[in-house]
Amino acid sequence: MNNAIEIKNLCKNYPAFNLKNVNITLPKGYIMGFIGANGAGKSTTISSLLGLVNTDGGVCLIDGKEMRYMNKAEKAQVGVVLDECNFPEVLNWKQVDKFMKKIYSTWDSESFSDRCKNWGLPEKTIVSKYSKGMKMKLAIAAAMCHGAKLLVLDEATSGLDPVVRSEILDILMEFVQNEEHSVFISSHIISDLEKICDYITFIKNGEIIFTAEKDSLTEKYGILRCSNSDFEAVDKNAVIAYNRNSFAVDALVDRSKISGDYIIDKASVEDIMLYYMKEGKI
Amino acid sequence: MNIIISNGSNDPIYTQIEQQIKAAIVSGQLKEGDMLPSMRVLAKELHISILTTKRAYEELERGGFIQTVAGKGCFVAPKNLEFVREMHLQELEDALAKAAELAKMCNIPDREVHTMLDMFLKGDLYE
């Protein structure tokens, strides 16, 4: 299997929310960013992937296998970091190390203590006295030290300051130096993801709007800036969404469909997402 | 080797990498058989996507500048003489275009420019 994650036609129905035919493929060795507004279905997708909820259709494969049919050793190859650190608050990391050793036969104590020391986690302080950034680092260290080949992070960087976020990105880049390792990270801090992700998947109201290589997205889209009268002449098929004010129009456009001499700025992934959120309000 | 990525540049990042490695090869800073950093290391160091570095290396390989040895890495290919000549021709063209423009601006007759160039080519002016 060459895909770390393969989600096919995933459906999940809740009374007020549905996931509709979600398809995501992440090849091994790469990082995928999973973006979308709050309540768009990011966490539901991740819970389904991890087999934490029953789905109403479709399959979620990790390295070719559904999580709920995996044995212990296979499960150890998946590292999960949720938005909170769920270790007992009264332990310090030495003690966390001790009990994790009992849970995972593949637990690498040495690598865990190295990471904790390198990342500045004090040995004697208990988890409840940690800052949010320290808790997150502890959770990531733990997820990486039981032989995980796939890291799944759900909002792991939200609420952290830029310095810690940047450190975490470094850690993730370090992790994928091994070609067998992959990362699936959901976040709404898109500028973080924009730097390091190879693939971006955007979900809106339970539907995947696009899933593509990041570079191809930034190449495909641009932001057109023109006057109100010029905008009338622009091919509307090329326009995804626009912002109009009394002096000018800004529009997210498909560069390949625009001909003529216009000012087209580079669009960041964040721009693309924001315009897509507006879509339908045209 | 230095690789400087600018976010303000109009060139996509993979082109920026491709051109800087190309320049290093043509200038002789990188020599035949030298090993290039792996795509993953380069991506990590520059904080960019692995797919971006992969694409830059693919373009370089297509241009005949580097060779990939499976399982070992990417190496600078034997210098493609024809390509180096092409690069030099391009440079020459640019320089001559500048000279022609200057001549036109200062109203120097074509004949005089030609003689001047001939003298340069014969090496008279260097003596």
Boltz contact constraints between the chains, C-beta under 6 A:
constraints:
  - contact:
      token1: [A, 173]
      token2: [B, 44]
      max_distance: 6.0
  - contact:
      token1: [A, 177]
      token2: [B, 40]
      max_distance: 6.0
  - contact:
      token1: [A, 195]
      token2: [B, 47]
      max_distance: 6.0
  - contact:
      token1: [A, 198]
      token2: [B, 49]
      max_distance: 6.0
  - contact:
      token1: [A, 198]
      token2: [B, 50]
      max_distance: 6.0
  - contact:
      token1: [A, 198]
      token2: [B, 51]
      max_distance: 6.0
  - contact:
      token1: [A, 213]
      token2: [B, 51]
      max_distance: 6.0
  - contact:
      token1: [A, 214]
      token2: [B, 49]
      max_distance: 6.0
  - contact:
      token1: [A, 215]
      token2: [B, 52]
      max_distance: 6.0
